[in-house]
């Protein structure tokens, strides 16, 4: 269930971004708190800095390169994660208070709360809702996307290996919100094909 | 004027004119000192209620599969916790602080529209009471504090719950809009003569920008609430995709308000920090002009990043990139302020006292919240963290760090001003450590809880995903935090009861609010000073006695009138004499009629609503009758050998400016409506 324990390339990228940002934030936090402590403990070390140096240095020179680099990286990463072109496999996730139903090309929506996907293959999930706003989230496989009435959103997921990955509704949707969980089951490609052929 | 009076005689005369009657007459008060205190006191009461709700939430979440309260009650609890803390605590708290402090820091005797202050206060109390009564009756709002449609629409919330939110909050918003207009006008027109804008203390600048943001920030929410209430009451389909509406329109309108709102809460707190830090650094603030530029930049940027609450709704990625960059960019003016404050301390002779303890707590907590804010601004990461406990942790770091800690610093800094007493016991120190440790124990590991997949707003969770100990830790932390706040409360009571009186200016401050007796008299200043330099580098201990003698502007009592000075907006030169209204029950009656209007809508008695509206308008029309003057008197003596006309004979008076500001609010409301229409026509799916 943890986004820190990624099980697919897309979730892996997001986790890497998190660890980089965490390291950078820790450095910046220590820097700011260290300067604050020094201003009391060793003010003479800092007293030669002028007003302009404090404000231009701390307010512009320090944050701007970091922000530009970070925003740029995030933009490129975000572009890579987009569902560009059609993925070979596309499935439906339909939210209705308070359960998820899943559909595959050429078959009806299923009611067992399990989404079957092939492992090692990008999958496009078409997310829709019958009533209020929900959000489709499988932390170990990728980010989340909202199910909005009147719209059809797409998220691309990928699992490295066969297994069971849990998902949960992330957007508050009323009294059944806390029980709106589902399973994603990734199968080896051959088994997935057999499963689909058996179903249709 | 005749021979100068003794300071005591002058004090007695002015007190008679500016005083509030005793007994029931207290309800007629229009005085900014009294109303500021009342605003803050009621806000603290709501803070206690919101805190109690948080305790219940943490009790429920302490263990998995908890059966303490079911989802129905739980949903009301977290909705009310967010709503109470944002709308009934944070905004009224800084409004109260501004109403109490602004005239005193800027050198005026009251706010521009004292009866409007009183009306706003009553709207706040009555609107807030509607929400609390609804909660006690078990029909509190339960759609989350941002009330997303269509969950909050009639088919999915058939009861009165959502109407309570929409109407109660709109009622409370009246006080925010009136306060905003009044603050803008008071800052621009009612400063001590000679206090040009470039000499104004930074607190004035912060509140000016905050109030300006409120003037244009609240109308989108008010419009959204009106539209949603129209949909709920009369079936107009603004947010229903099947009939040509779009649920995302609500999200746009809500966050168009909701994000500036966060900065509206932070900026007054930052204004407090910019006032307190120089006093304890024992030097003037570093980069006065750079800070003003940073505040203005923050004000503008905050209106350009509302979509970062909507990164997962399926908006095209390149559009998100714009809002992502804007959200990251807001770190720049924040960093300018942080480093200006640290630089001020580093280049001064910093000393410790209780307020600085809470300022240090602010730095630790707020910087961390800012850093996670930059993380959340990154679209790919946001798709994991959004709507998880990571966001819950982030928003508490920003709001508690950026508002509650500075307000605790403000409390310890200005409480001697309000009570005239200094703290004897050092309960504030252990209280601080309990609050800091309790806060971090509650929220620090919530970042991890969120990344481990726990979404916000679930009332129970299974025990197989490793969330158990994290939640238990948060719950234990929250009780430590509560003990800290309880200790602060005890400290306040002790200070009120046993604190030792002091002469004047206990912190060796450099702003005008300390140049008056404490607790402050109703008229604030016996005479208004002339400001010859930056007004955050004054010597209150020397100015105070001079003013108390009546040595300055308007240092006399004339015709039983409540007089203060109106100045040129930029230069601060005297333009006219403002005559303010005496205590009156009119604001209370008008607020009661307004309450009748909102209650009529709430209970679906639509025949009563227009009647109540007519009564409100009729009562408002009674307001001017007390102040009007039918003859021109020409320039009158204002002391120091100068003369000025009364406000009715001056062209650029406070009423003109207030009307223009109100027109901006109306304009924004209509612009939001236009935005909504265009959005439905162009972007919405049908």
Interface residues (C-beta under 8 A of the other chain):
Chain A: X1 X2 X3 X4 X11 X13 X14 X17 X18 X21 X25 X28 X29 X32 X33 X35 X36 X38 X39 X40 X43 X46 X47 X49 X51 X52 X54 X55 X57 X58 X59 X60 X62 X63 X64 X67 X70 X71 X74 X75 X77 X78 X79 X81 X82 X97 X131 X132 X133 X135 X137 X139 X142 X143 X144 X145 X146 X148 X149 X150 X151 X153 X154 X166 X168 X169 X170 X171 X172 X173 X174 X175 X176 X177 X178
Chain B: X71 X72 X75 X144 X148 X150 X151 X156 X241 X242 X246 X247 X248 X286 X287 X290 X294 X312 X313 X314 X317 X320 X321 X324 X325 X328 X329 X331 X332 X333 X335 X336 X337 X338 X339 X340 X342 X343 X345 X346 X347 X349 X350 X352 X360 X363 X364 X367 X368 X371 X372 X374 X375 X377 X378 X379 X380 X381 X382 X383 X384 X386 X387 X388 X448 X451 X452 X453 X455 X456 X457 X458 X459 X460 X461 X465 X466 X684 X685 X686
